[in-house]
């Protein structure tokens, strides 16, 4: 999820869509790998927020609706909310950036994306380098810094390597069907 007002966070609706999920959820800012081996705690208590309430939520695959607006238990005072583009339409030449936590990892920034399918009113396809648990991530326009959308789904993340008995990342060819 990402901050859109001092005490409001926007994420994918399938990530959190009930009062019980809200009560059990915590939102953590600054979950970064560069602090793992330092003397600084990995996650600072001041950066952990509780879900106070779900302000608005929709999860309907047929209508391409998948969002939840979350009220946090207190305002976030040490960072600014992200701006949202409110007019116009994403161009297929606009470069995209996604910031998230693929497969539960600390913050990863993938900055070489672009829209490849943008013919629907509320949804677009993009070649963003993401994995599961990236859902709810901010999809930003690289040149404007504005939110273009919320990451809500993608292709299959891993494939079984039967020879080595492990899962390997699934690679998608950009010229065939972007991941």
C-alpha positions as CSV (number, residue, x, y, z in Angstrom):
1,X,0.0,0.0,0.0
2,X,1.0,3.7,-0.2
3,X,0.1,6.9,1.6
4,X,-2.4,9.2,-0.1
5,X,-3.2,11.4,2.9
6,X,-1.6,11.8,6.3
7,X,-3.7,9.0,7.8
8,X,-5.0,7.2,4.6
9,X,-3.3,4.4,2.8
10,X,-4.4,3.0,-0.6
11,X,-3.9,-0.7,-1.5
12,X,-5.5,-3.5,-3.5
13,X,-8.9,-4.6,-2.3
14,X,-8.0,-8.2,-2.3
15,X,-5.2,-7.5,0.2
16,X,-7.6,-6.3,2.9
17,X,-11.4,-6.1,2.6
18,X,-13.0,-6.9,5.9
19,X,-13.1,-5.5,9.4
20,X,-11.4,-8.6,10.9
21,X,-8.5,-8.3,8.4
22,X,-8.3,-4.6,9.3
23,X,-8.0,-5.4,13.0
24,X,-5.2,-7.9,12.3
25,X,-3.3,-5.8,9.9
26,X,-0.2,-3.6,10.4
27,X,1.4,-1.3,7.9
28,X,5.2,-0.8,8.1
29,X,7.1,2.1,6.6
30,X,10.8,1.9,5.8
31,X,11.1,-1.9,5.6
32,X,14.5,-1.8,3.9
33,X,17.3,-4.3,3.4
34,X,20.2,-1.8,3.9
35,X,19.4,-1.8,7.7
36,X,19.7,-5.6,8.3
37,X,23.2,-5.7,9.5
38,X,23.3,-2.3,11.2
39,X,22.8,-1.5,14.9
40,X,19.5,0.1,13.9
41,X,16.5,-2.1,14.5
42,X,15.2,-3.7,11.3
43,X,11.7,-2.2,11.8
44,X,11.3,0.8,14.1
45,X,8.1,0.8,16.3
46,X,7.4,4.4,15.2
47,X,7.0,3.1,11.6
48,X,4.3,0.5,12.4
49,X,0.7,1.6,12.0
50,X,-2.5,-0.2,12.7
51,X,-5.5,-0.3,10.5
52,X,-8.2,1.8,12.2
53,X,-10.9,1.3,9.6
54,X,-11.6,0.5,5.9
55,X,-13.0,3.7,4.5
56,X,-13.8,2.4,1.1
57,X,-13.2,-1.0,-0.6
58,X,-14.1,-2.8,-3.8
59,X,-13.0,-6.2,-5.1
60,X,-14.9,-7.2,-8.2
61,X,-12.8,-8.9,-11.0
62,X,-15.6,-8.6,-13.5
63,X,-15.7,-4.8,-13.2
64,X,-11.9,-4.5,-12.7
65,X,-12.3,-3.0,-9.3
66,X,-9.7,-3.8,-6.7
67,X,-8.9,-1.2,-4.1
68,X,-9.1,-0.5,-0.4
69,X,-8.7,2.9,1.3
70,X,-7.4,2.3,4.8
71,X,-7.6,4.7,7.7
72,X,-4.5,4.4,9.8
73,X,-4.5,4.6,13.6
74,X,-2.6,7.9,13.5
75,X,-1.3,10.4,11.0
76,X,2.1,9.7,9.3
77,X,4.1,12.8,10.0
78,X,7.6,12.0,8.6
79,X,6.7,11.7,4.9
80,X,4.4,13.2,2.3
81,X,1.5,11.4,0.7
82,X,2.0,10.4,-3.0
83,X,0.2,12.6,-5.6
84,X,-2.4,10.8,-7.8
85,X,-2.9,11.8,-11.5
86,X,-6.6,12.9,-11.7
87,X,-6.9,13.9,-15.3
88,X,-5.8,12.5,-18.7
89,X,-4.7,9.1,-19.6
90,X,-1.5,7.1,-19.2
91,X,0.4,7.0,-22.5
92,X,2.0,3.7,-23.7
93,X,5.3,5.7,-24.0
94,X,5.2,6.8,-20.3
95,X,7.8,5.0,-18.2
96,X,6.5,3.3,-15.1
97,X,8.0,2.6,-11.7
98,X,6.6,0.2,-9.0
99,X,7.7,0.2,-5.4
100,X,6.8,-2.8,-3.3
101,X,7.7,-5.9,-1.4
102,X,7.8,-8.8,-3.9
103,X,7.5,-12.2,-2.3
104,X,7.7,-10.4,1.1
105,X,11.2,-9.0,0.5
106,X,12.3,-5.6,1.8
107,X,11.5,-2.6,-0.5
108,X,12.3,-3.2,-4.2
109,X,12.1,-0.5,-6.8
110,X,11.5,-1.7,-10.4
111,X,11.9,1.3,-12.7
112,X,11.8,0.1,-16.3
113,X,8.1,-0.5,-16.9
114,X,5.7,0.7,-19.5
115,X,2.0,0.2,-20.3
116,X,1.3,-2.2,-23.1
117,X,-2.4,-2.3,-22.9
118,X,-4.4,0.8,-22.0
119,X,-7.7,0.5,-23.8
120,X,-10.0,0.1,-20.7
121,X,-11.3,2.9,-18.5
122,X,-10.1,1.6,-15.1
123,X,-7.3,-0.8,-15.8
124,X,-4.1,-1.1,-17.8
125,X,-1.5,-3.8,-18.4
126,X,2.2,-3.1,-17.8
127,X,5.5,-5.0,-18.0
128,X,6.3,-4.3,-14.4
129,X,8.9,-6.6,-12.7
130,X,6.8,-7.8,-9.8
131,X,5.9,-10.9,-7.8
132,X,3.1,-12.0,-5.5
133,X,2.8,-9.9,-2.3
134,X,3.6,-6.8,-4.6
135,X,-0.2,-6.4,-4.8
136,X,-1.3,-3.0,-3.6
137,X,2.0,-1.4,-4.7
138,X,2.0,2.1,-6.1
139,X,2.5,2.2,-9.9
140,X,4.1,5.6,-10.6
141,X,4.7,7.6,-13.7
142,X,8.5,7.9,-13.8
143,X,8.6,11.5,-15.2
144,X,5.8,13.0,-13.1
145,X,6.1,11.0,-9.9
146,X,2.3,10.7,-9.8
147,X,0.4,7.5,-9.1
148,X,-1.0,5.9,-12.3
149,X,-2.5,2.9,-10.5
150,X,-2.4,0.1,-8.0
151,X,-0.8,-3.2,-8.8
152,X,-3.5,-5.8,-8.5
153,X,-2.4,-8.9,-10.4
154,X,0.2,-10.4,-12.6
155,X,1.5,-13.6,-14.3
156,X,2.6,-16.8,-12.6
157,X,5.6,-16.0,-10.4
158,X,7.5,-19.2,-10.1
159,X,7.9,-22.5,-12.0
160,X,8.9,-25.9,-10.6
161,X,12.4,-27.0,-11.5
162,X,11.9,-30.7,-11.3
163,X,15.6,-31.5,-11.8
164,X,16.7,-29.4,-8.7
165,X,13.4,-29.8,-6.8
166,X,13.0,-26.1,-6.3
167,X,11.0,-23.1,-7.5
168,X,12.6,-20.7,-9.9
169,X,11.4,-17.2,-11.0
170,X,9.3,-17.4,-14.1
171,X,10.7,-15.1,-16.9
172,X,8.3,-13.5,-19.4
173,X,9.4,-12.4,-22.8
174,X,8.6,-8.7,-23.3
175,X,7.7,-9.2,-27.0
176,X,5.2,-12.1,-26.2
177,X,3.3,-11.4,-23.0
178,X,4.8,-9.1,-20.5
179,X,4.8,-10.3,-16.9
